[in-house]
């Protein structure tokens, strides 16, 4: 094998391992953050028994799920029942592969692009992967042969289809301003603080953020698993690691949605004023990567904050919001952005 090809394969393997480790690490940490933030909001202690400040609680959870009895009810359709958790988790993990978490870094005489794949249709790839996730939830509800699970799966299908339209349209203005579907180009177009799309397209940013809550099944849009109506919804019949994979998929979707929000509207890895500091290239790259993950961390915290602040919507309210409010706002944003581009304001 040629040295250049071997180096390329090794570089790709390291980047894939890094992205998987970051996403899975964020999933692990968020199970702890969810409990600590909810306890802080509700003025209670939260996890404080396993390790200092309960920091080892995610490890205890992982051990518990690994060794819990894996019960498969006799009335389920086993092939799809077993496959559904993976169909929900894998697309959530794969979608993060095209999100750039930095520009490039010089290592061992090579310029290493800080992304797994720089697709020229990167945004479409992410939307395709997020759409695939609904199959896992819908099939879990159907294969469980349980009316509550089936209702949860049907709710998820209706909810995700409704809000995917608003989410996709809210991103159209960003793509028009950047003149490209490539996420790297979108970030490079936001090279200054005032060039961040959140300032020129605040309505699009708002619609995208609301749609992200619905796409990730987070409160106040967690109708597919609404415990007050559906016991546990689509995952009622699941236990052990199959049950855990649905929650891992939810947190992985949160990470991807937060990273995409940062990439599209908040400058991605860009740090205002960094170019004026005349730092070494390696230091600049590391600061940009750190800035990207700090921005993502803020939106992950925001997901938790909203969950423990707002009450759950009714399903009819959720549909009305998606079709009568979010979709028209997203269309209005597309028209407004087109006029601003024609006028030379963007």
N, C-alpha and C positions, 0 to 999 in steps of 0.2 A: 504494500500500500504506500502511495506517495506521502511524503511528510506533510505536504499542504492539506491533503485530504484527511489524513489522520488528525491534524491539528483542528480542522473544521469540525470533524465528528466529536472530538474531545470538547471543543468549545460549546457545541450545541448540547452535549450531554450535561455539561456543568451548568449551563443556563437553565435547562429543563429542571435539573435537580434543585437549583436555587429557587426558581419560581414555585415549584411544588412545596419546597420546604417553607417558603415565606407564607404561602396560602394556608398550608396545614398548621404552621405555627400561629398564624393569626386566628384560625378556627379554634385552636386550643386555648389561646389567651382570651378570646372573646367569651368563652364559656365562663371564665372567671370574672371578666369585666362586666358581663351581663348581671351577675349576682351582686358584685360590689356596687355597681351604679344603682341598681334597683334598691339595694339596701340603703344607700345614701339618700336616694330620693324619698324613700318611705321612712327614713329616720329609724333604721334598725341596724343590726350588726352585720348580717350577711355571713359568708363562710369565714370562720376564724379558728377552726380546729385542726385542719390538715396543713401543717406548715405555717410560717409567719404570714399573718393576714390571709390565711387560706390559699396561699399561692400554689400549693400542691394539690388543690382540689381537682383540677383537670386530669392529673395523673390518676387520682383515685377513681374518677369517673371512667377513664379509659379502662382501668383494670376491672372495674365492675361490669362494664358492657362486654368485655372480652370473656369473662367467666360466667356471665348469666346464662341460664338455660335458654337455648334457642328453640322456642315453641313454634311449630307450624300447625295451625288449626286444621282439622281434617276436611273442612268444607271449602278451602281455598283452591284456586287453580294454580298449582305449584309452579309451573315454568315461569309464568309472568309474575307471580307473587315473589319469587326469589330474584328475578331480574330487575324488578321495578326500583329498588333502592339504588342499584348501580346506574340505571338510566337517569336517575335524578341527580346523583352525585358527580358522575364523570363529566357531563356537559358543563357543570358549574366550574370544574377544575380546568377543563380544556379552554374555556373562554378567556382565561387570564393570560394565555400564551401570546396573544398579539398586542397586549398592552405594554407600551414602552415605559420602563421605570427609570430611564436615564438616557442621555444622548449616546455617548460612546466613551470608552476608557482605553487607554494605551497600556497593554500588558504583554510582556515577553515579545516586544517588537511587533505586536499586532494591534490593530484598532478593533476592539470588541464592542459590537453594538449591544446595548443593554436592553434587549428584548429577545424573546425566543424566536418569533417569526415576524418579519416586517412585511405583512401582506398589503398589497395595494387596494384591497377591499376589507381592511381590518375591521371596520365598524360593522360591516355586513356579517362577517364571521362571528362576531360577538353576539349580534342579534339572533343569528341562526342557532348558536349554541344555547342561548337563553330560551329560545322557542322549543328546543329539544327537551328541556327540563320538564315541561308540562306532561310529556309522555310518561315519565316515571311516576308522577303523582296520579295521573288519570288511570294508568294501568294498575297502580297499587290499590286504588279505590275499587276498580272493577274486579280485579283478581281476588280481592279479599272476600267477595261474595257476602258482603255486609251492607245493608242499606245506608248506614251512616257513613261508611267508607266511600260508597259509591257517590253519595251526595257531595262529600268533600272533594272527590276527584272531578265531578262535574262543575262544582263551583270554581275549582282551580282553573279548569279549561276556559270557562267564561271570563274569569277575572284576568288571566294572563293575556288572552286574545284582545280583550278590551283595552288594556293599558299598554300593550305592545305598540298599538297604533299611535297613541299619544307620545310614547317614549321615542319611537322612530322619527316622528315628525318634529319633535323638539330638538333632535340632533341634526335635522336637515339644514337649519340655519347655520350651524357651526361648520358643516361640511361645505356649504356655499361660500362662507367667508374664507375658509382655508383653500378652497378650490381643489380639494382632494379628499378621497376616502381613506387615505393612509393616515393612521393615527400619529405617526411621527411628524408628518407635515402639519397636522392640526396643532400639535404642541409648539412646533417651530414658529407658527404664525402668531403665537401668544408670547413673544419674546420680551414684552414689557408689561408692567403691572396694569397699565391702562388698556392694554390690548387683550386682556383676559376676556373671554367671551361672556363671562358672568355679568360684566358691566354693560356690554353692548346688547346682550340678549338675556336680560334677567327673567323674562317670562319663560323662555325656553329652559333656563336652568331650574326654575321652580317646577315646571311641568315634568322635567326629567327626574327631579328628586322625588316628587310625589309618585310618579310611575314606578320608580325604583322600589319604593315601599311595597307597592302592589305586586311587582314582579318577584320580590323575595318573600312574599307571604308574611310580612311583618305587620304587627299591630301599627295602626288601626285597621289593617287590611288582611288579617289572618283568618278570613272566612273559611278556607278549605280545611282548617283544623280546629274550628271554633268549639272549644270544649263545653261551652254552655248550651250548645245546640246539637253538636255532632259527636260527643264523647271525646274523640281525638281525631275525627275526620279520616282522612286517607290512611293514616298510620295507626288506626285503632287496633288492628290485628297483628301488629309487628312487635317484636321483642329483640333483646340482645343487640348485636351489631347491625342488624338490618334496621332496627329502630334508630340506632345512633347515626346511621348513614344519612337518613333524612335530615337530621339536625345539622350534621356536617355539611350537607348540601345547602342548607339555608344560610349558614355562616359563610360558606365559600361564595355563594351568590352575593352576599353582602359585601364581601371583599372585592369581588369583580365589579359590582355596581359602584362602590365607592371609588375604586381606581378609575373607572370610566368617567365618573362625574368630575374627578380631578383632571383627567386628561382632556375632556371636552370643554370644560368651562373655567377651570382654575389654573391654567398654565402648565399642567403636568409637572415635569421636573424643573421647570423654570423658576429661578430665584431672582427677584428684582434686585438690581444693583450688584449682582455677583461679578459681572464682567469688569466692573470698575475697580475691583480689589486687587487685580494683578496677581492672583494666586497660581501656584503650579497646577498644570492640567489635571493631575491625579486628585488633588485636593478639591478642585472644582467639580469633578465627576462624583466624588464621594458626597460632597455637600448637596448636589442635585438629587442624588439617590435618597439621601436622608430627608430632604425637603419633600420629595414625592411621598415617601412613606408616612411622614408627619401629617401631610394633607389627608392621606387615606385614613390615618388613625382618627383624625377629627371627625370625618364623616361616619366612621364606624361607631364612634362615641355618640354621634347625633342619632344614628339608628336606635341605639339603646335608650337614649334620652327620650325620644318620641314614644317609644314603646311603653315606657312607664309613666307617661304624662297624659296621653290622649286615650279616650275610651274607644272601644271597638265600634265601627260603623255597622249598620244593618246592611244586608246584602243589596237591597234596593237602593240605599243611599250610595253604596260603592259603585253600582252600575250607573246611577245618575251622574255621579261625579266624573266617572270616566268618559261617558259619551256626551254629556251635556255641558261639561265645564272644561275638562282637560283637553279633549280633542279639539273643540273650537279654539281654545287658547293656543294650542300648538299650531293650528292652521294660521291663526292670526300672526304668530311669531314668524312663520315662514314668509308670509306676505310682507310684513314689516322689514324683515331682514333683506328681502329682495329689493325693496325700495331704498334701503340704506346703502346697499352695494351700488345701485344705479346712481345714487346721489354722491357717491364717493366718500361716505361717512365711515365706511368699514374698509 
